Amino acid sequence: MAKNSKKNNDEINLIELIYTLWVGRWKLAAAVVISLIAVLTYQSIKTKNFTAITEIKPIGNIKLNKFLMINTLIDNTNTNNNVANTSEIDAIREEPDKKSPKMTSSILLNLYVDVLNDRKVFENAIREFNLIEASQYNNEQEYNEAIIRLASLVKILSPNPKKKILETSYFTINFIYDDDKKWKSVLIYVDKFANKLVKKLLIEEYNNTLSLLKIEQKHQIEDISIKINNKLNDYNRETFDRLAYLSEQSAIARKLGIAKNTIEVQTFGNQNALLSNVKTDSPFYLRGYEAIDKEIELIRLRKDKKAFIVGLFELEKEKRAIEQDQTIERVKLALQSTLLSANNEFSAASLNLAATNFEYKDNNKLTMIAMVIGFMAGIFYVLISNALQSYRVSEKN
């Protein structure tokens, strides 16, 4: 009997609960509406942010062809046999993607991305377009620190190698902001300024590399000149020693009265040929002083020593080739007259501004959560209000 009574009481309480909520249905609805309004107000003020995704595209073949003359000259410079293999030149040849001044789309793109990763261009753009107000900060230092922090939030993302589709094959700039027009203005500024910096870096790199090659060319000429001088000095010493030796052999031949060559020659004959066997281990003075004196005379009468120096002509040709090589000067002239000059347009890469994707946050989940919280808060309010009202009535009775 007691169990049935408890069951009846539970059923009565559940009915009373449902009745209480039904009576307070307008309060429940009001709580849900208030929560929804609060969320929508917050979204309209605080959640207008979007993630802007902009592709960084390398230059195409048409623009790259404008560097054809420079690249051809640089190939000639890098492969020229006259350039010595110093450690600096070896580094340039072994690491062309890092140090070679030759212009390729990948090298130009990497330079462009390096400039962006430095963040200075973004810091300048933030100042230029007032992405944050200086008046919100106590002093210049705090303002500059805020600019640096904001610029550091700009993400330069590499292409995803796992995805082979074209849309993921580029570097991208990702940034969260709330004003698409202002951000596009920032990107235009960044693109122009980054290309300007890349152009400056390339000019410096070209000038440094060409200066290095010019110095190396000078060193080569100096080294070959030293070799030529050594050849001439060696010839003078060898000639001096030769004359001393011949004079001594001539004196011996005169003393012995040997005027003609007395070196024994054995001749072996057959039907097809005659072969001579000269005993070369015989003393030189046996040639006779007449032949020896004639050799001394001819050596002393030589007017052009260079004709008798073995290997000298090859060194002179090598030196002349280096002195007459104009490849480095042609590269300098090409730099002055092509896209790296002050008056010509230059592009290392470009931002695909027209295809910038603005991804806004999905606020549907937040709205649903707000409605559920409002509904629960409404139930709690209705039950507490009803309980307090019942308590007051019981107190009065």
PEMONOR-V473196 format. One line per field, one symbol per residue. ss: DSSP state (@ for helix, = for strand, . for the rest). A space follows every 10 residues. Layout:
BEGIN
ss->???
END
This chain:
BEGIN
ss->.@@@@@@@@@ @@@@@@@@@@ @@@.@@@@@@ @@@@@@@@@@ @@@@@@...= ========.. @@@@@@@@@@ @@@@@@@@@. ......@@@@ @@@@.@@@@. ....@@@@@@ @@@@@@@..@ @@@@@@@@.. ...@@@...@ @@@@@@@@@@ @@..===... .....@@@.. =======..@ @@@@@@@@@@ @@@@@@@@@@ @@@@@@@@@@ @@@@@@@@@@ @@@@@@@@@@ @@@@@@@@@@ @@@@@@@@@@ @@@@@@.... ....=====. ...=====.. ...@@@@.@@ @@@@@@@@@@ @...@@@@.. .@@@@@@@@@ @@@@..@@@@ @@@@@@@... ........== =.@@@.==== ...@@@@@@@ @@@@@@@@@@ @@@@@@@@@@ @@@@@@.
END
